[in-house]
Amino acid sequence: MNGKKRVICESFGASGHAYAMRQRRLDANFMAFLGVNLFIPHAFYYSFAGYRKTDFPPTEFKHAPHWSHYRAFADYLGRLSVLGASTKRMPEVLLLSPIHTVYEHMFVSGESNQHPTADQLFSLLSDRMLRSSIDYDYVDESQLREAKNAHTGGYKFDGELNVYSILILPEITVMSIDIAKQLVTFVSRGGTLIAVGAIPRDSETQRNDPELLNHMNELYGFDPQDGKLQSVGKGYSLFYSMDNTTHEAGEVEGETDEDPHNKDTLMKFCVRLRELMTVQPAIGWKQVEGNAEDLISVERKFEAHVHTWLMNWSEQPVSIRFDPLQMKGYMEEWDLENGSVNLLDHDAVLTLVPGELRVLSVRHDHVPDSLAPHNQSLSDPQEHVKGEAQGSTAELALNDVWQFQTVEPNVLVLDQWQITLNDRNSRMNATMPGQVNSYRTTFVITEEWIGLMNSQKGSDHSNESGDERRFTKVELILDEIEQKIPSHIGFLQRRRNVEIFVNGVRMEALRPSLWQDIHYAGVDITKHLMKGENELEVLTVSLLEPMPAISFPAYLIGSFAIENQTTLTVELNNWQGCGMHQVILSIRE
């Protein structure tokens, strides 16, 4: 409303490390659909060691498995942002925040009311108008005080050419008197005021304020008729009660229960609201797959173009066929995946996968010559698929046993430890000065894994085909552990502040990890493992300095499979071992 070009949003935070690119795209599409045109992904950590792993993850940097593909996603966000910043929404509808009403109803008889009805209706109206593809903006009383009442009817804001001709009050019972007076001018000049669920009656200082009631009576009369559009000057007022059963399904002549909008009172309200709007959609279509509410749309203007943003925000595909009778001019698709612009037929069929956003443009003038050669008709998607599938193919039948290896090492998370504080029986000298705390845990190694490890000792690490074979080993990884020799007493006694023992044998010094993050510390413990139960001890030592501690899980990484949560065994590397059968691969040339 202030005419600013950019809408910024810090994005994707607190989504977890399992947050997939597909979900990122869905969320980015929805934010862009709502108006965001400058994204700030959270967060690009140089390291995610320590608390960064749990500081509203995920990380968007090199630790993410999709990092090598991030440029494609960044370019996609760039196209979304350029289109969002270059185009202009022109909504007719304003939804007034019920903040003063919520304040009044936050406490009832001294009890906290966490869900005031005005707040609930505000959220429900927001959702239902989105589902009905009705574009709108939020507004509060302080913004209305800065708005101008256009002589043609409607609100205008500084720096904006758009005029809002409809204002909705979601169960607002408390309103400032100056705003109520302003609403009378808004309607008398041609605006439409809709009160849903209630009509304001209280001011900020007095219940049933007579001055406020006088203004409401000018707008709605002394006996408001539910659902009746009332003429006031050049404009209209409408009271839409949420209690009246005439809004329920099948009660309106000519409508049936098959109409999804009849199943929801607010969806029926949106049908009525659409009838009161002056601008009709630039593109018409019929849905051939999916539910009506799965596809939402919003229009934006760019020079002579009217852009229609279509988004499938459901978990199922949605297909539409355009209505050529409602088409004027020519239609293009502005492809967000690669930046191309392609012409579309007026009876084209489009299919949107779950979470997909597509931008279509209608222009009411001649077809530019520069676009004519690139016309890619989508009127028959199957023909497009057939064209892609042309070409020769070859089939390769795999043997019953097909060797394969995982790309990355497997991980056993060590998150359960027995802790002994001030351990006087530790494996290190615990005499004064200082203190030793011992962390102990166990895991099991199978005979098969030990046998595989022994068979690889002294080998050239190559298989029969000459391919390099990864050596079977296990490495311990610790997070947020800095192993060092403390100054003063530690230096004099040659004692480190962290020592690691595997089956009673002290390990060599920790080194920066090559797995996940260089700020992790790792040590190879392979040669000290044995069949059966293995004991791992991490001793932390205080020598007149702060005591180190294990604050995050440790990890065992390597070429192994995990059984019974704590047993390391030989990883399966053939189809039969994984319960697979013969597979035929079809290779397209």
Secondary structure, 3 states (H helix, E strand, C coil): CCCCCCCEEEECCCCCCCCCHHHHHHHHHHHHHHCCCEEEECCCCCCCCHHHHHCCCCCCCCCCCCHHHHHHHHHHHHHHHHHHHHCEECCCEEEECCHHHHHHHCEECCEECCCCHHHHHHHHHHHHHHHCCCCEEEECHHHHHHCEECCCCCEECCCCCCCECEEEEECCCECCHHHHHHHHHHHHCCCEEEEECCCCCECCCCCCCHHHHHHHHHHHCCCCCECCEEEECCEEEEEECCCCHHHCCCCCCCCCCCCHHHHCHHHHHHHHHHHHCCCCCCCCEEEEECCHHHEEEEEEEECCEEEEEEEECCCCCEEEEECHHHCCCEEEEECCCCCCEEEECCCCEEEECCCCEEEEEEECCCCCCCCHHHCCCCCCHHHHHHHHHCCCEEEEECCCCCCCCCCCCEEEEECCCEEECCCCCCCCCCCCCCEEEEEEEEEEECHHHHHHHHHHCCCCCECCCCCECCCCCEEEEECCCCCCCCCCHHHHHCCCCEEEEECCEECCCCEECCCCCCCCEEEECHHHCCCEEEEEEEEEEECCCCCCCCCCCEEEEECCEEECCCEEECCCCCCHHHCCCCCEEEEEC
